Amino acid sequence: MIKMGVSKFFRALFKPFGDNAAFMIFMYVLGIVCTYATAPNNPRSHVYNIAPYELFFDLYVICIILCLIPHKVRVWVRRVFYVIAYITALADLYCFVKLGATIDPTLLLLVIETNTREVTEFFTSYLSAKVIFSRMGLVLLVMLFHTAWALFFRKRLRKALLPSSEILKVTGTSNLNYENTKSWLGGLITILFICCAITCRNNKKALIRLASYDNIGDVEYELTKKDKANLYQPIYRLAFSIYANSLAAKQVRKLVRNIDKAVVDSCSFRSQNIVLIIGESFNRHHAWLYGYDKNTTPRQQERFLKGELTTFSDVIAPWNLTNLVFKLMFSTFAVGDKGEWCDYPLFPILFRKAGYHVTFITNQFLTKSKDEGHGFIGGFFLNNATLSDAMFDSRNDTLHRFDEYLLDDFDKLKYQQGENNLIIFHLLGQHVDYSMRFPKERQIFSPDSYSRPLLSQSELQVLADYDNAILYNDSVVDAIINRFEDEDAIVIYVPDHGEECFDEDVHFYGRMHTTEITTHLAHEEFDIPFWIWCSHEYMVRHPDIFKDIVTVKDRRYMTDALPHLLLYLAGISTPYYRSDLNILSRDYNGKRSRIIKDTADYDKVMEDNTAAKESQLSQ
């Protein structure tokens, strides 16, 4: 009797596998493929070695849950799971092959921020046969076998086994052996399940801990721990990314609640017209203004030679993703401050409360007033209707193919301006696809313009498109300046971040969202142009400011401190202004650590590289 009870118990343990055998097998194969296909080609990196055990544990638990669902419903649940699993795996491998990183909150945010136009351009630029036949093709291969099994082989196998099952029903000769086999397999699965559970217990504890936080700051700290959770499957990485971004959305809601707490004590209106031009994806090493060997910035160069435009030589971005840069660029919070960026007021709100008329002209983000939660998830905090109303008196409501049409938007809104104005232009700039960032008739550079034998013809075309986009951007920026030639105005130009474009013969363009900060990455994606232009009238009225600008042009600077420069130029007195972050101030802290991506000290990364090169030369 006891033997029969034990046998029945083990048969029950075999049932989750037996009833979901195809699910278990194909999802296991898919999981193993994803684990090993996303292993970095780096000697210091290694595959998550307990993945085969943890994957078995996870899938068996899922099979147990499936057995609790009625059969008719279970079939559809499995199908939905298949769709999610394969799509997520394909997306994960695609990101790994093209961008060097698997799905994470940053990449998910990039997808969420992408509009229909950018999706089309992205696939036109990046999807190719080379990608399909890369590691990503392994997932497609598993899908092919799974589809073939579901449509053809499963039915044939069932027909082949049907006569045997009928014989068993009639004779009953093998029923006992069949039941004994299930009991034996159930026992084997039990042992295997227990061993796998013991093996992966620490990672499961870390996963539970990671999912228990209700603040994005705690999540970020958790990810710095040595025993942090290993999100070894694409579907786990996707779930975590959604979870992390949902926590980040709470920050936007905090900004909304804190609007009334932004305090302005007084304002001297030191500068009548302050113009901030925010570019996009501009690597300063591709600017003639900064020594590039192609004349990509002739108009800026001309203004520089006239002495009205001052270039800053050592300015970097804190991140290489627009959303994260904008949070720091718009908040009076600076990297290293206590709390989070959303605990501090946004500088346009302070300008409005001080009495400035604030205009925002953008070619990337438009408000969606019906969506109260629209700020982080689903777009960008600048799109939140409540925050937008608090920051801006006027803004455009149309996106354009080319940035030059933003000038028409500005001209239409100019009549609304007051005596003192802050005007913010946010350009599409050199956002990939570069070939779509300038009118075809404005093309100057071609593959023949370069002597780069290590680059293919298609790579040279992309390089030419990038430089053409910079040249076109030069004309747009100059046209903006022209609007203020005869006014008391100061114009600041700064892009959000840099961009890779085959420099040092690296066969890559765009941005690498890897966790490792190399010298090359810092040089290409964080080094940005930064300059200040002053009209003749501004120079006459504010000779001290102009002199200070020229004097401090070689100071180390990171754009998270930008609001404090703007507040100074406006003469706004507020508890949130800090002179040690104002690059024009005598109190400016030029030794402040410039931490990029919240992980690496930019200057230390560059110094270590310099030291390494000097060591090689001495040997």
Salt bridges, closest charged atoms under 4 A:
ASP19 OD2 - LYS15 NZ 2.70
GLU54 OE2 - LYS204 NZ 2.85
ASP58 OD1 - LYS204 NZ 2.72
ASP92 OD2 - ARG237 NH2 2.51
GLU118 OE2 - HIS431 NE2 3.56
GLU121 OE1 - ARG437 NH2 2.62
GLU179 OE1 - ARG11 NE 3.13
GLU179 OE2 - LYS182 NZ 3.70
GLU222 OE2 - ARG209 NH2 2.92
GLU222 OE1 - LYS225 NZ 3.16
ASP227 OD2 - ARG209 NH2 3.44
GLU280 OE2 - HIS497 NE2 3.47
ASP293 OD1 - LYS294 NZ 3.67
GLU302 OE2 - LYS306 NZ 3.72
GLU308 OE2 - ARG303 NH1 2.67
ASP314 OD1 - ARG594 NH2 3.14
ASP337 OD1 - ARG578 NH1 2.72
GLU340 OE1 - LYS254 NZ 3.84
ASP343 OD1 - LYS254 NZ 3.15
ASP371 OD2 - HIS374 ND1 3.36
ASP393 OD1 - ARG352 NH2 2.97
ASP409 OD2 - HIS400 NE2 2.67
ASP411 OD2 - ARG483 NH2 3.02
GLU459 OE2 - HIS507 ND1 2.95
ASP467 OD1 - HIS286 ND1 2.94
ASP474 OD2 - ARG299 NH1 3.05
ASP478 OD1 - ARG303 NE 2.68
GLU485 OE2 - ARG303 NH2 2.79
GLU487 OE2 - LYS414 NZ 3.38
ASP488 OD2 - ARG541 NH1 3.29
ASP488 OD2 - HIS542 NE2 3.66
ASP496 OD2 - HIS497 NE2 3.23
GLU499 OE1 - ARG511 NE 3.31
GLU500 OE1 - HIS520 NE2 2.80
ASP503 OD2 - HIS286 NE2 2.92
GLU504 OE1 - HIS520 ND1 3.12
ASP505 OD1 - ARG452 NH2 3.11
GLU516 OE2 - ARG44 NH2 2.67
GLU524 OE2 - HIS523 ND1 2.79
ASP527 OD2 - ARG284 NH2 3.62
ASP527 OD2 - HIS285 NE2 2.88
GLU537 OE2 - ARG541 NH2 2.85
ASP554 OD2 - LYS553 NZ 3.25
ASP560 OD1 - ARG592 NH2 2.88
ASP580 OD2 - ARG578 NH2 2.88
ASP603 OD2 - ARG556 NH2 2.46
ASP603 OD1 - ARG594 NH2 2.67
ASP608 OD2 - LYS604 NZ 3.20
